Amino acid sequence: MKPASTMQRDEFGAVWQVSRVCGVCGLDEELVLDADGEVIYTT
């Protein structure tokens, strides 16, 4: 988990960016969260 980039803050109101990898299937995913911990978008 790291602070959201300037672009993510300005465009989406994001506060946090999380990168995670599934231990079973290896899916690499990025989550962007707002101040309340709600998912704004995922890739």
Distance bins in CASP14 RR format, pairs under 12 A and 6 or more apart:
PFRMAT RR
TARGET T0000
AUTHOR 0000-0000-0000
RMODE 2
METHOD distances of the structure
MODEL  1
1 15 0 0 0 0 0 1 0 0 0 0 0
1 16 1 0 1 0 0 0 0 0 0 0 0
1 17 1 0 0 1 0 0 0 0 0 0 0
1 18 1 0 1 0 0 0 0 0 0 0 0
1 19 0 0 0 0 1 0 0 0 0 0 0
1 20 0 0 0 0 1 0 0 0 0 0 0
1 30 0 0 0 0 0 1 0 0 0 0 0
1 31 0 0 0 0 1 0 0 0 0 0 0
1 32 0 0 0 0 0 1 0 0 0 0 0
1 33 0 0 0 0 1 0 0 0 0 0 0
1 37 0 0 0 0 0 1 0 0 0 0 0
2 8 0 0 0 0 0 1 0 0 0 0 0
2 14 0 0 0 0 0 1 0 0 0 0 0
2 15 0 0 0 0 0 1 0 0 0 0 0
2 16 1 0 0 1 0 0 0 0 0 0 0
2 17 1 0 1 0 0 0 0 0 0 0 0
2 18 0 0 0 0 1 0 0 0 0 0 0
2 19 0 0 0 0 1 0 0 0 0 0 0
2 30 0 0 0 0 0 1 0 0 0 0 0
2 31 0 0 0 0 0 1 0 0 0 0 0
2 32 0 0 0 0 0 1 0 0 0 0 0
2 33 0 0 0 0 0 1 0 0 0 0 0
3 9 0 0 0 0 1 0 0 0 0 0 0
3 13 0 0 0 0 0 1 0 0 0 0 0
3 14 0 0 0 0 1 0 0 0 0 0 0
3 15 1 0 0 1 0 0 0 0 0 0 0
3 16 1 0 0 1 0 0 0 0 0 0 0
3 17 1 0 0 1 0 0 0 0 0 0 0
3 18 0 0 0 0 0 1 0 0 0 0 0
3 32 0 0 0 0 0 1 0 0 0 0 0
3 33 0 0 0 0 0 1 0 0 0 0 0
3 35 0 0 0 0 0 1 0 0 0 0 0
4 10 0 0 0 0 1 0 0 0 0 0 0
4 11 0 0 0 0 1 0 0 0 0 0 0
4 12 1 0 0 1 0 0 0 0 0 0 0
4 13 1 0 0 1 0 0 0 0 0 0 0
4 14 1 1 0 0 0 0 0 0 0 0 0
4 15 1 0 1 0 0 0 0 0 0 0 0
4 16 1 0 1 0 0 0 0 0 0 0 0
4 17 1 0 1 0 0 0 0 0 0 0 0
4 18 0 0 0 0 1 0 0 0 0 0 0
4 30 0 0 0 0 0 1 0 0 0 0 0
4 31 0 0 0 0 0 1 0 0 0 0 0
4 32 1 0 0 1 0 0 0 0 0 0 0
4 33 1 0 0 1 0 0 0 0 0 0 0
4 34 0 0 0 0 1 0 0 0 0 0 0
4 35 0 0 0 0 0 1 0 0 0 0 0
4 37 0 0 0 0 0 1 0 0 0 0 0
4 40 0 0 0 0 1 0 0 0 0 0 0
4 41 0 0 0 0 0 1 0 0 0 0 0
5 11 0 0 0 0 1 0 0 0 0 0 0
5 12 0 0 0 0 0 1 0 0 0 0 0
5 13 0 0 0 0 0 1 0 0 0 0 0
5 14 0 0 0 0 1 0 0 0 0 0 0
5 15 0 0 0 0 0 1 0 0 0 0 0
5 16 0 0 0 0 0 1 0 0 0 0 0
5 17 1 0 0 1 0 0 0 0 0 0 0
5 30 0 0 0 0 0 1 0 0 0 0 0
5 32 0 0 0 0 1 0 0 0 0 0 0
6 12 0 0 0 0 0 1 0 0 0 0 0
6 13 0 0 0 0 0 1 0 0 0 0 0
6 14 0 0 0 0 0 1 0 0 0 0 0
6 17 0 0 0 0 0 1 0 0 0 0 0
7 13 0 0 0 0 0 1 0 0 0 0 0
7 14 0 0 0 0 1 0 0 0 0 0 0
7 17 0 0 0 0 0 1 0 0 0 0 0
7 32 0 0 0 0 0 1 0 0 0 0 0
8 14 1 0 1 0 0 0 0 0 0 0 0
8 15 0 0 0 0 1 0 0 0 0 0 0
8 16 0 0 0 0 1 0 0 0 0 0 0
8 17 1 0 0 1 0 0 0 0 0 0 0
8 18 0 0 0 0 0 1 0 0 0 0 0
8 30 0 0 0 0 0 1 0 0 0 0 0
8 31 0 0 0 0 0 1 0 0 0 0 0
8 32 1 0 1 0 0 0 0 0 0 0 0
8 33 0 0 0 0 1 0 0 0 0 0 0
8 34 0 0 0 0 0 1 0 0 0 0 0
8 40 0 0 0 0 1 0 0 0 0 0 0
8 41 0 0 0 0 1 0 0 0 0 0 0
8 43 0 0 0 0 0 1 0 0 0 0 0
9 15 1 0 0 1 0 0 0 0 0 0 0
9 16 0 0 0 0 0 1 0 0 0 0 0
9 17 0 0 0 0 1 0 0 0 0 0 0
9 32 0 0 0 0 1 0 0 0 0 0 0
9 33 0 0 0 0 0 1 0 0 0 0 0
9 34 0 0 0 0 0 1 0 0 0 0 0
9 35 0 0 0 0 0 1 0 0 0 0 0
9 40 0 0 0 0 0 1 0 0 0 0 0
11 32 0 0 0 0 1 0 0 0 0 0 0
11 40 0 0 0 0 1 0 0 0 0 0 0
11 41 0 0 0 0 0 1 0 0 0 0 0
12 31 0 0 0 0 0 1 0 0 0 0 0
12 32 1 0 0 1 0 0 0 0 0 0 0
12 33 0 0 0 0 1 0 0 0 0 0 0
12 34 1 0 0 1 0 0 0 0 0 0 0
12 35 0 0 0 0 0 1 0 0 0 0 0
12 38 0 0 0 0 0 1 0 0 0 0 0
12 39 0 0 0 0 0 1 0 0 0 0 0
12 40 1 0 1 0 0 0 0 0 0 0 0
12 41 1 0 0 1 0 0 0 0 0 0 0
12 42 0 0 0 0 0 1 0 0 0 0 0
13 32 0 0 0 0 1 0 0 0 0 0 0
13 33 0 0 0 0 1 0 0 0 0 0 0
13 34 1 0 0 1 0 0 0 0 0 0 0
13 35 0 0 0 0 1 0 0 0 0 0 0
13 36 0 0 0 0 0 1 0 0 0 0 0
13 37 0 0 0 0 0 1 0 0 0 0 0
13 38 0 0 0 0 0 1 0 0 0 0 0
13 40 1 0 0 1 0 0 0 0 0 0 0
13 41 0 0 0 0 0 1 0 0 0 0 0
14 30 0 0 0 0 0 1 0 0 0 0 0
14 31 0 0 0 0 1 0 0 0 0 0 0
14 32 1 0 1 0 0 0 0 0 0 0 0
14 33 1 0 0 1 0 0 0 0 0 0 0
14 34 1 0 0 1 0 0 0 0 0 0 0
14 35 0 0 0 0 1 0 0 0 0 0 0
14 36 0 0 0 0 0 1 0 0 0 0 0
14 37 0 0 0 0 0 1 0 0 0 0 0
14 38 0 0 0 0 0 1 0 0 0 0 0
14 39 0 0 0 0 1 0 0 0 0 0 0
14 40 1 0 1 0 0 0 0 0 0 0 0
14 41 0 0 0 0 1 0 0 0 0 0 0
14 42 0 0 0 0 0 1 0 0 0 0 0
15 31 0 0 0 0 0 1 0 0 0 0 0
15 32 0 0 0 0 1 0 0 0 0 0 0
15 33 1 0 0 1 0 0 0 0 0 0 0
15 34 1 0 1 0 0 0 0 0 0 0 0
15 35 1 0 1 0 0 0 0 0 0 0 0
15 36 0 0 0 0 1 0 0 0 0 0 0
15 37 1 0 0 1 0 0 0 0 0 0 0
15 38 0 0 0 0 0 1 0 0 0 0 0
15 39 0 0 0 0 0 1 0 0 0 0 0
15 40 0 0 0 0 1 0 0 0 0 0 0
16 30 0 0 0 0 0 1 0 0 0 0 0
16 31 0 0 0 0 1 0 0 0 0 0 0
16 32 1 0 0 1 0 0 0 0 0 0 0
16 33 1 0 1 0 0 0 0 0 0 0 0
16 34 0 0 0 0 1 0 0 0 0 0 0
16 35 0 0 0 0 1 0 0 0 0 0 0
16 36 0 0 0 0 0 1 0 0 0 0 0
16 37 1 0 0 1 0 0 0 0 0 0 0
16 38 0 0 0 0 0 1 0 0 0 0 0
16 39 0 0 0 0 0 1 0 0 0 0 0
16 40 0 0 0 0 1 0 0 0 0 0 0
17 29 0 0 0 0 0 1 0 0 0 0 0
17 30 1 0 0 1 0 0 0 0 0 0 0
17 31 1 0 0 1 0 0 0 0 0 0 0
17 32 1 0 1 0 0 0 0 0 0 0 0
17 33 1 0 0 1 0 0 0 0 0 0 0
17 34 0 0 0 0 0 1 0 0 0 0 0
17 37 0 0 0 0 0 1 0 0 0 0 0
17 39 0 0 0 0 0 1 0 0 0 0 0
17 40 0 0 0 0 1 0 0 0 0 0 0
17 41 0 0 0 0 0 1 0 0 0 0 0
17 42 0 0 0 0 0 1 0 0 0 0 0
17 43 0 0 0 0 0 1 0 0 0 0 0
18 28 0 0 0 0 0 1 0 0 0 0 0
18 29 0 0 0 0 1 0 0 0 0 0 0
18 30 1 0 0 1 0 0 0 0 0 0 0
18 31 1 0 1 0 0 0 0 0 0 0 0
18 32 1 0 0 1 0 0 0 0 0 0 0
18 33 1 0 0 1 0 0 0 0 0 0 0
18 37 0 0 0 0 1 0 0 0 0 0 0
18 39 0 0 0 0 1 0 0 0 0 0 0
18 40 0 0 0 0 0 1 0 0 0 0 0
18 41 0 0 0 0 0 1 0 0 0 0 0
18 42 0 0 0 0 1 0 0 0 0 0 0
18 43 0 0 0 0 0 1 0 0 0 0 0
19 27 0 0 0 0 0 1 0 0 0 0 0
19 28 1 0 0 1 0 0 0 0 0 0 0
19 29 1 0 0 1 0 0 0 0 0 0 0
19 30 1 0 1 0 0 0 0 0 0 0 0
19 31 0 0 0 0 1 0 0 0 0 0 0
19 32 0 0 0 0 0 1 0 0 0 0 0
19 42 0 0 0 0 0 1 0 0 0 0 0
19 43 0 0 0 0 1 0 0 0 0 0 0
20 26 0 0 0 0 1 0 0 0 0 0 0
20 27 0 0 0 0 1 0 0 0 0 0 0
20 28 1 0 0 1 0 0 0 0 0 0 0
20 29 1 0 1 0 0 0 0 0 0 0 0
20 30 1 0 0 1 0 0 0 0 0 0 0
20 31 1 0 0 1 0 0 0 0 0 0 0
20 39 0 0 0 0 0 1 0 0 0 0 0
20 42 0 0 0 0 1 0 0 0 0 0 0
20 43 0 0 0 0 0 1 0 0 0 0 0
21 27 1 0 0 1 0 0 0 0 0 0 0
21 28 1 0 1 0 0 0 0 0 0 0 0
21 29 1 0 0 1 0 0 0 0 0 0 0
21 30 0 0 0 0 0 1 0 0 0 0 0
22 28 0 0 0 0 1 0 0 0 0 0 0
22 29 1 0 0 1 0 0 0 0 0 0 0
23 29 0 0 0 0 0 1 0 0 0 0 0
27 42 0 0 0 0 0 1 0 0 0 0 0
27 43 0 0 0 0 0 1 0 0 0 0 0
28 42 0 0 0 0 0 1 0 0 0 0 0
28 43 0 0 0 0 1 0 0 0 0 0 0
29 39 0 0 0 0 0 1 0 0 0 0 0
29 41 0 0 0 0 0 1 0 0 0 0 0
29 42 1 0 0 1 0 0 0 0 0 0 0
29 43 1 0 0 1 0 0 0 0 0 0 0
30 39 0 0 0 0 0 1 0 0 0 0 0
30 40 0 0 0 0 0 1 0 0 0 0 0
30 41 0 0 0 0 1 0 0 0 0 0 0
30 42 1 0 0 1 0 0 0 0 0 0 0
30 43 1 0 1 0 0 0 0 0 0 0 0
31 37 0 0 0 0 1 0 0 0 0 0 0
31 38 0 0 0 0 0 1 0 0 0 0 0
31 39 1 0 1 0 0 0 0 0 0 0 0
31 40 0 0 0 0 1 0 0 0 0 0 0
31 41 1 0 0 1 0 0 0 0 0 0 0
31 42 1 0 1 0 0 0 0 0 0 0 0
31 43 0 0 0 0 1 0 0 0 0 0 0
32 38 0 0 0 0 0 1 0 0 0 0 0
32 39 1 0 0 1 0 0 0 0 0 0 0
32 40 1 0 1 0 0 0 0 0 0 0 0
32 41 1 0 1 0 0 0 0 0 0 0 0
32 42 1 0 0 1 0 0 0 0 0 0 0
32 43 0 0 0 0 1 0 0 0 0 0 0
33 39 1 0 0 1 0 0 0 0 0 0 0
33 40 1 0 0 1 0 0 0 0 0 0 0
33 41 0 0 0 0 1 0 0 0 0 0 0
33 42 0 0 0 0 1 0 0 0 0 0 0
34 40 1 0 1 0 0 0 0 0 0 0 0
34 41 0 0 0 0 0 1 0 0 0 0 0
END
